[in-house]
């Protein structure tokens, strides 16, 4: 079984097209002039765009020189079609910056300075989020630099390599924890997560691309016991059908039939929230 599910090429191509369209939009002269006018109104002084633009995965940053100011000013806007809810995304980032400014003495919400006002650290808030605490108690996947589903060899090889690097990571953590006299060593939770398989449970919950491979390799037998030895790797699901109720099996058959028919048409549907909930409810068994 492949560690990573196949991509929908039609959706992938559409995503690439939207990205190219977004790049043209943020670089367009008309867009730059509008942002420049906004910066001028905000400061009440003439603003001049300083190229090049800084374009990330989700945001475009426009540097400006404001008349009378020594430092440049940055205006950051979400790239079109890259964030599902761009207004909500921006409001959340602004609220985060305001909260940090209110509750800390950091002179900049993203940077930390030393005694001489030198920048000694920075936080990329695009990678900050709120999530279950159990995710924090897992060891970081990036010790192998690549996610399991993208590993060149097998997922078993990733696991072997990761296990070795994890020991180095935990040793370094324990050394720091001894110096800090921590009563709740994070290294102990991480070691337990890897030993018990909680690492894989949480990873599969976050990574739909690799759910199948991780579930059948590391979770299924842990939760539901040994499978029959003659279970084919291509039809593992048949070994667990008996766990489903009759209603769940019927819903599964309808879903499979629907997906097979949709695969023949190859049409991407832009769902609105109401229609999406209605469509999903047709396959849920309560």
VEXKOLLUM-758821 format. One record per residue (C-alpha): x, y, z. Coordinates in Angstrom, 2 decimals. Layout:
BEGIN
rec px=X; py=Y; pz=Z
...
This chain:
BEGIN
rec px=0.00; py=0.00; pz=0.00
rec px=1.35; py=3.40; pz=-0.97
rec px=2.07; py=5.67; pz=1.98
rec px=0.54; py=8.66; pz=0.21
rec px=-2.84; py=8.77; pz=-1.49
rec px=-2.91; py=9.75; pz=-5.17
rec px=-3.69; py=13.37; pz=-5.89
rec px=-6.73; py=14.42; pz=-7.91
rec px=-4.99; py=15.72; pz=-11.03
rec px=-7.97; py=17.82; pz=-12.03
rec px=-8.05; py=19.56; pz=-8.65
rec px=-4.25; py=19.89; pz=-8.70
rec px=-4.33; py=21.59; pz=-12.11
rec px=-7.07; py=23.94; pz=-10.95
rec px=-5.00; py=24.83; pz=-7.89
rec px=-2.01; py=25.64; pz=-10.12
rec px=-4.20; py=27.81; pz=-12.35
rec px=-5.52; py=29.73; pz=-9.35
rec px=-1.97; py=30.28; pz=-8.09
rec px=-0.85; py=31.69; pz=-11.44
rec px=-3.92; py=33.93; pz=-11.49
rec px=-3.16; py=35.10; pz=-7.94
rec px=0.43; py=35.98; pz=-8.86
rec px=-0.74; py=38.08; pz=-11.81
rec px=-3.24; py=39.87; pz=-9.59
rec px=-0.85; py=40.81; pz=-6.77
rec px=1.79; py=41.97; pz=-9.27
rec px=-0.62; py=43.93; pz=-11.46
rec px=0.08; py=47.66; pz=-11.72
rec px=-3.52; py=48.47; pz=-10.79
rec px=-3.26; py=46.40; pz=-7.60
rec px=0.05; py=48.00; pz=-6.62
rec px=-1.39; py=51.49; pz=-7.15
rec px=-4.39; py=50.69; pz=-4.93
rec px=-2.16; py=49.41; pz=-2.13
rec px=0.12; py=52.41; pz=-2.56
rec px=-2.86; py=54.76; pz=-2.26
rec px=-3.98; py=52.94; pz=0.88
rec px=-0.54; py=53.33; pz=2.48
rec px=-0.54; py=57.02; pz=1.61
rec px=-3.96; py=57.55; pz=3.20
rec px=-2.97; py=55.61; pz=6.32
rec px=0.09; py=57.82; pz=6.96
rec px=-1.23; py=61.01; pz=5.43
rec px=1.94; py=61.29; pz=3.35
rec px=3.03; py=60.22; pz=-0.15
rec px=3.97; py=56.53; pz=-0.39
rec px=6.26; py=54.96; pz=-3.00
rec px=6.33; py=51.24; pz=-3.74
rec px=9.77; py=49.63; pz=-3.33
rec px=10.25; py=46.53; pz=-5.46
rec px=10.49; py=43.57; pz=-5.39
rec px=7.31; py=42.37; pz=-3.74
rec px=7.59; py=39.60; pz=-1.17
rec px=5.20; py=36.79; pz=-2.13
rec px=4.70; py=33.85; pz=0.21
rec px=2.41; py=30.87; pz=0.12
rec px=-0.58; py=32.77; pz=1.50
rec px=0.35; py=36.45; pz=1.63
rec px=1.87; py=39.18; pz=-0.53
rec px=3.94; py=41.89; pz=1.17
rec px=4.27; py=45.33; pz=-0.43
rec px=7.25; py=47.41; pz=0.83
rec px=6.74; py=51.20; pz=0.78
rec px=8.87; py=54.24; pz=1.41
rec px=6.83; py=56.87; pz=3.25
rec px=7.89; py=60.49; pz=2.87
rec px=9.56; py=61.66; pz=6.08
rec px=10.09; py=58.18; pz=7.53
rec px=13.50; py=56.51; pz=7.68
rec px=12.22; py=52.93; pz=7.77
rec px=10.15; py=51.22; pz=5.13
rec px=6.53; py=50.27; pz=5.78
rec px=5.17; py=46.84; pz=4.86
rec px=1.58; py=46.25; pz=3.78
rec px=0.59; py=42.58; pz=3.86
rec px=-2.44; py=41.24; pz=2.01
rec px=-3.75; py=37.68; pz=1.55
rec px=-3.14; py=36.22; pz=-1.91
rec px=-6.44; py=35.60; pz=-3.73
rec px=-7.77; py=32.01; pz=-3.69
rec px=-4.99; py=30.74; pz=-1.41
rec px=-6.80; py=30.92; pz=1.93
rec px=-10.31; py=29.52; pz=2.25
rec px=-11.49; py=32.42; pz=4.41
rec px=-9.11; py=35.37; pz=3.77
rec px=-11.03; py=37.92; pz=5.85
rec px=-11.23; py=35.57; pz=8.82
rec px=-7.54; py=34.69; pz=8.40
rec px=-6.47; py=38.36; pz=8.49
rec px=-8.70; py=39.19; pz=11.47
rec px=-7.27; py=36.24; pz=13.42
rec px=-3.69; py=37.35; pz=12.71
rec px=-4.44; py=40.94; pz=13.76
rec px=-6.15; py=39.73; pz=16.94
rec px=-3.13; py=37.53; pz=17.73
rec px=-0.73; py=40.45; pz=17.31
rec px=-2.94; py=42.68; pz=19.48
rec px=-3.12; py=40.01; pz=22.21
rec px=0.66; py=39.61; pz=22.28
rec px=1.16; py=43.37; pz=22.42
rec px=-1.33; py=43.64; pz=25.28
rec px=0.11; py=40.85; pz=27.41
rec px=3.86; py=41.08; pz=26.70
rec px=6.53; py=43.74; pz=26.45
rec px=7.81; py=42.60; pz=23.08
rec px=8.65; py=45.69; pz=21.05
rec px=7.42; py=43.94; pz=17.93
rec px=4.77; py=41.24; pz=17.79
rec px=6.92; py=38.99; pz=15.60
rec px=10.49; py=39.84; pz=16.67
rec px=12.43; py=39.62; pz=19.91
rec px=15.29; py=41.98; pz=20.58
rec px=18.38; py=41.99; pz=22.76
rec px=19.74; py=44.67; pz=25.07
rec px=21.04; py=46.67; pz=22.09
rec px=17.75; py=46.33; pz=20.17
rec px=19.29; py=43.69; pz=17.92
rec px=16.85; py=41.11; pz=16.57
rec px=17.67; py=37.82; pz=18.30
rec px=14.58; py=35.81; pz=17.34
rec px=11.43; py=35.86; pz=15.25
rec px=8.11; py=34.05; pz=15.16
rec px=6.29; py=33.25; pz=11.93
rec px=2.68; py=33.54; pz=13.03
rec px=1.47; py=31.74; pz=9.89
rec px=2.70; py=28.56; pz=11.58
rec px=1.08; py=29.36; pz=14.93
rec px=-2.29; py=27.81; pz=15.68
rec px=-4.56; py=26.55; pz=18.44
rec px=-4.94; py=22.80; pz=18.64
rec px=-5.40; py=19.92; pz=21.09
rec px=-2.66; py=19.77; pz=23.72
rec px=-2.04; py=16.11; pz=22.83
rec px=-0.41; py=17.24; pz=19.58
rec px=2.16; py=19.21; pz=21.60
rec px=3.02; py=16.10; pz=23.59
rec px=4.03; py=14.16; pz=20.48
rec px=7.61; py=14.22; pz=19.17
rec px=8.01; py=16.43; pz=16.07
rec px=7.72; py=14.62; pz=12.73
rec px=10.40; py=16.83; pz=11.16
rec px=13.28; py=15.01; pz=12.83
rec px=13.52; py=13.10; pz=9.54
rec px=13.09; py=16.37; pz=7.57
rec px=10.45; py=14.70; pz=5.39
rec px=6.95; py=13.50; pz=6.23
rec px=6.35; py=9.71; pz=6.22
rec px=4.09; py=9.77; pz=3.18
rec px=6.74; py=11.56; pz=1.07
rec px=9.71; py=9.41; pz=2.15
rec px=11.59; py=8.01; pz=-0.88
rec px=11.67; py=4.49; pz=0.53
rec px=8.89; py=2.81; pz=2.50
rec px=7.01; py=4.10; pz=5.51
rec px=8.74; py=1.32; pz=7.47
rec px=12.11; py=2.80; pz=6.50
rec px=10.94; py=6.24; pz=7.63
rec px=9.89; py=4.76; pz=10.97
rec px=13.27; py=3.09; pz=11.45
rec px=15.20; py=6.26; pz=10.59
rec px=12.94; py=8.42; pz=12.71
rec px=13.25; py=6.12; pz=15.71
rec px=17.03; py=6.55; pz=15.71
rec px=16.87; py=10.33; pz=15.40
rec px=14.22; py=10.51; pz=18.09
rec px=16.65; py=9.07; pz=20.63
rec px=19.10; py=11.89; pz=19.89
rec px=16.29; py=14.45; pz=20.20
rec px=15.08; py=13.03; pz=23.52
rec px=18.61; py=12.95; pz=24.94
rec px=19.06; py=16.63; pz=24.11
rec px=15.68; py=17.48; pz=25.65
rec px=16.49; py=15.57; pz=28.83
rec px=19.74; py=17.47; pz=29.21
rec px=17.91; py=20.80; pz=29.02
rec px=15.14; py=19.58; pz=31.32
rec px=17.65; py=18.56; pz=34.00
rec px=19.09; py=22.07; pz=33.97
rec px=15.60; py=23.58; pz=34.16
rec px=14.49; py=21.20; pz=36.96
rec px=11.22; py=20.56; pz=35.18
rec px=8.55; py=18.66; pz=37.15
rec px=6.72; py=17.69; pz=33.95
rec px=9.42; py=16.72; pz=31.44
rec px=8.09; py=16.98; pz=27.90
rec px=10.59; py=14.33; pz=26.81
rec px=8.73; py=11.71; pz=28.89
rec px=5.45; py=12.46; pz=27.13
rec px=7.14; py=12.31; pz=23.74
rec px=8.82; py=9.00; pz=24.53
rec px=5.48; py=7.57; pz=25.67
rec px=3.76; py=8.88; pz=22.53
rec px=6.18; py=7.03; pz=20.27
rec px=6.19; py=3.84; pz=22.36
rec px=2.40; py=3.57; pz=22.62
rec px=1.59; py=4.59; pz=19.06
rec px=-0.17; py=7.80; pz=20.07
rec px=2.18; py=9.59; pz=17.67
rec px=0.62; py=7.72; pz=14.73
rec px=-2.94; py=8.21; pz=15.99
rec px=-2.52; py=11.98; pz=16.15
rec px=-0.58; py=12.11; pz=12.89
rec px=-3.29; py=10.19; pz=11.02
rec px=-5.93; py=12.51; pz=12.49
rec px=-4.11; py=15.51; pz=11.00
rec px=-2.94; py=14.04; pz=7.68
rec px=-5.70; py=12.74; pz=5.44
rec px=-3.22; py=12.12; pz=2.60
rec px=-1.54; py=9.35; pz=4.57
rec px=-4.43; py=8.09; pz=6.72
rec px=-4.94; py=4.74; pz=4.96
rec px=-1.33; py=3.57; pz=5.12
rec px=-0.84; py=4.69; pz=8.72
rec px=-4.13; py=3.22; pz=9.90
rec px=-3.56; py=-0.24; pz=8.45
rec px=0.13; py=-0.33; pz=9.37
rec px=0.14; py=1.10; pz=12.89
rec px=-3.40; py=1.55; pz=14.24
rec px=-5.81; py=-1.14; pz=13.08
rec px=-4.42; py=-4.14; pz=14.95
rec px=-3.54; py=-1.99; pz=17.95
rec px=-7.22; py=-1.15; pz=18.43
rec px=-9.06; py=-4.12; pz=16.92
rec px=-6.71; py=-7.07; pz=17.35
rec px=-4.95; py=-9.33; pz=14.86
rec px=-6.29; py=-9.61; pz=11.34
rec px=-6.64; py=-12.86; pz=9.45
rec px=-3.28; py=-13.90; pz=8.00
rec px=-4.73; py=-14.26; pz=4.50
rec px=-5.85; py=-10.60; pz=4.37
rec px=-4.76; py=-9.08; pz=1.08
rec px=-2.93; py=-5.76; pz=1.35
rec px=-5.18; py=-4.41; pz=-1.41
rec px=-8.41; py=-5.45; pz=0.33
rec px=-7.62; py=-4.93; pz=3.99
rec px=-10.94; py=-3.18; pz=4.51
rec px=-12.76; py=-6.50; pz=4.04
rec px=-11.13; py=-7.80; pz=7.22
rec px=-13.00; py=-5.18; pz=9.27
rec px=-16.39; py=-4.96; pz=7.54
rec px=-17.97; py=-6.96; pz=10.36
rec px=-17.27; py=-4.05; pz=12.71
rec px=-19.84; py=-1.96; pz=10.82
rec px=-23.56; py=-2.04; pz=11.46
rec px=-25.98; py=-2.95; pz=8.68
rec px=-26.92; py=0.72; pz=8.29
rec px=-23.25; py=1.70; pz=8.03
rec px=-22.61; py=-0.93; pz=5.36
rec px=-25.53; py=0.31; pz=3.28
rec px=-24.29; py=3.89; pz=3.57
rec px=-20.83; py=2.74; pz=2.49
rec px=-22.25; py=1.05; pz=-0.62
rec px=-24.12; py=4.22; pz=-1.60
rec px=-21.00; py=6.32; pz=-1.08
rec px=-18.82; py=3.99; pz=-3.18
rec px=-21.38; py=3.96; pz=-5.99
rec px=-21.61; py=7.76; pz=-5.90
rec px=-17.83; py=8.19; pz=-6.01
rec px=-17.49; py=5.75; pz=-8.92
rec px=-20.08; py=7.70; pz=-10.93
rec px=-18.41; py=11.02; pz=-10.06
rec px=-15.05; py=9.66; pz=-11.23
rec px=-16.51; py=9.13; pz=-14.70
rec px=-17.61; py=12.75; pz=-15.05
rec px=-14.42; py=14.36; pz=-13.66
rec px=-16.15; py=17.60; pz=-12.70
rec px=-15.03; py=19.69; pz=-9.74
rec px=-17.91; py=21.11; pz=-7.72
rec px=-17.59; py=24.38; pz=-5.82
rec px=-19.70; py=23.55; pz=-2.79
rec px=-21.38; py=26.18; pz=-0.69
rec px=-21.70; py=25.45; pz=3.02
rec px=-25.39; py=24.52; pz=2.93
rec px=-25.15; py=22.09; pz=0.01
rec px=-21.98; py=20.54; pz=1.43
rec px=-23.66; py=19.81; pz=4.78
rec px=-26.71; py=18.38; pz=3.02
rec px=-24.56; py=16.12; pz=0.82
rec px=-22.50; py=14.92; pz=3.80
rec px=-25.57; py=14.19; pz=5.92
rec px=-26.78; py=11.72; pz=3.28
rec px=-23.86; py=9.42; pz=4.18
rec px=-23.83; py=9.84; pz=7.96
rec px=-25.36; py=7.16; pz=10.14
rec px=-26.70; py=8.35; pz=13.50
